[in-house]
Amino acid sequence: MSNATPAESVGLLEGISTTRTIRRYTDEPVPDDALAAMMFAATRAPSGSNRQPFRMLVLTDGPKAAEAKRIIGAAARETWGEKRRRDSYDTGSGAVADSPKARMARVMQSYVDDFESVPVLVLPCLVRYRAPNSLEGASVYPAVQNLLLAARGLGYGGALTAWHAAAEPELRELLEIPDDVFVAGTVTIGKPAGSHGPVRRRPMRELVYTESWGESVDWEDPPGTRFTSAGPPKR
Ligand SMILES: Cc1cc2nc3c(=O)[nH]c(=O)nc-3n(C[C@H](O)[C@H](O)[C@H](O)COP(=O)(O)O)c2cc1C
């Protein structure tokens, strides 16, 4: 057990089903030993042929970190602003202050508005060793999920986003990211201002098939599972 491990660490299976996306953080910095423990977990992830093409660019409080947060923050505000309009976040149930839609819009707005103050910014990357292909993400996203779960286990929380996408050229220049490196996401980490808890997903029966496509398993979700109807309708 590393020094960074809290006395009451959450169990593996419980952690998996209760690691929510955390978009609001306290001002508390993430100490180096906790960050090191998270990165250790991230770098233990599987990858094709165990080539380990993933790299984690960790940005905390240096001058380049501040600039990267500023660049991504501006891109995030722009991207979220467009999505807010396009997906009608302010009409229908979104106009009702306490609806899930309105609450989500408030959380997203404060996330992007305060992006410059996220305690830790991580850019998970993949060093390409062959032409881009549809499977390459599989050699970087397990590391990202390890990172988020480890953050949870250590009392922190995080969010995987695509906020960097609209600002990639500027980021690449600032951080000297080579052309053959794929920037796979933007992860933010900090002490949650809210809390973790059971994630909401569709029932397992809708997502798991057996024998042939569309043939649902008859397994039950554990008691207390919370569901969402978000996502495309079941075909
Ligand atoms: C590929 C991918 C891209 C995502 N992009 C964003 C994003 O750009 N901004 C954001 O706030 N959250 C983003 N998320 C987080 C999802 O919105 C979140 O996981 C989902 O709403 C479920 O919420 P939960 O993790 O709290 O259960 C992304 C997640 C994934 C896996």
The ligand as an SDF file (V2000), in Angstrom:
LIG
                    3D

 31 33  0  0  0  0  0  0  0  0999 V2000
  -15.3010    9.2290  -24.9820 C   0  0  0  0  0  0  0  0  0  0  0  0
  -15.8390   10.1360  -23.9000 C   0  0  0  0  0  0  0  0  0  0  0  0
  -15.8910   11.5050  -24.1340 C   0  0  0  0  0  0  0  0  0  0  0  0
  -16.3840   12.3640  -23.1400 C   0  0  0  0  0  0  0  0  0  0  0  0
  -16.3750   13.7150  -23.3800 N   0  0  0  0  0  0  0  0  0  0  0  0
  -16.7950   14.5530  -22.4180 C   0  0  0  0  0  0  0  0  0  0  0  0
  -16.6920   15.9660  -22.6040 C   0  0  0  0  0  0  0  0  0  0  0  0
  -16.2220   16.4440  -23.6420 O   0  0  0  0  0  0  0  0  0  0  0  0
  -17.1020   16.7710  -21.5870 N   0  0  0  0  0  0  0  0  0  0  0  0
  -17.5820   16.2720  -20.4290 C   0  0  0  0  0  0  0  0  0  0  0  0
  -17.9270   17.0590  -19.5420 O   0  0  0  0  0  0  0  0  0  0  0  0
  -17.7090   14.9310  -20.2040 N   0  0  0  0  0  0  0  0  0  0  0  0
  -17.3110   14.0640  -21.1660 C   0  0  0  0  0  0  0  0  0  0  0  0
  -17.3660   12.6940  -20.9570 N   0  0  0  0  0  0  0  0  0  0  0  0
  -17.9430   12.1560  -19.6870 C   0  0  0  0  0  0  0  0  0  0  0  0
  -19.3520   11.5920  -19.9370 C   0  0  0  0  0  0  0  0  0  0  0  0
  -20.2210   12.6480  -20.2130 O   0  0  0  0  0  0  0  0  0  0  0  0
  -19.8080   10.8070  -18.6870 C   0  0  0  0  0  0  0  0  0  0  0  0
  -18.9970    9.6910  -18.5150 O   0  0  0  0  0  0  0  0  0  0  0  0
  -21.2550   10.3510  -18.8310 C   0  0  0  0  0  0  0  0  0  0  0  0
  -22.1060   11.4470  -18.8450 O   0  0  0  0  0  0  0  0  0  0  0  0
  -21.6830    9.4440  -17.6840 C   0  0  0  0  0  0  0  0  0  0  0  0
  -21.6170   10.1420  -16.4800 O   0  0  0  0  0  0  0  0  0  0  0  0
  -21.0020    9.4600  -15.2010 P   0  0  0  0  0  0  0  0  0  0  0  0
  -19.6110    9.0370  -15.5960 O   0  0  0  0  0  0  0  0  0  0  0  0
  -21.0130   10.4940  -14.1140 O   0  0  0  0  0  0  0  0  0  0  0  0
  -21.8450    8.2860  -14.8680 O   0  0  0  0  0  0  0  0  0  0  0  0
  -16.8650   11.8250  -21.9160 C   0  0  0  0  0  0  0  0  0  0  0  0
  -16.7880   10.4450  -21.6800 C   0  0  0  0  0  0  0  0  0  0  0  0
  -16.2590    9.6140  -22.6440 C   0  0  0  0  0  0  0  0  0  0  0  0
  -16.1510    8.1190  -22.3440 C   0  0  0  0  0  0  0  0  0  0  0  0
  1  2  1  0
  2  3  1  0
  2 30  2  0
  3  4  2  0
  4  5  1  0
  4 28  1  0
  5  6  2  0
  6  7  1  0
  6 13  1  0
  7  8  2  0
  7  9  1  0
  9 10  1  0
 10 11  2  0
 10 12  1  0
 12 13  2  0
 13 14  1  0
 14 15  1  0
 14 28  1  0
 15 16  1  0
 16 17  1  0
 16 18  1  0
 18 19  1  0
 18 20  1  0
 20 21  1  0
 20 22  1  0
 22 23  1  0
 23 24  1  0
 24 25  2  0
 24 26  1  0
 24 27  1  0
 28 29  2  0
 29 30  1  0
 30 31  1  0
M  END
$$$$
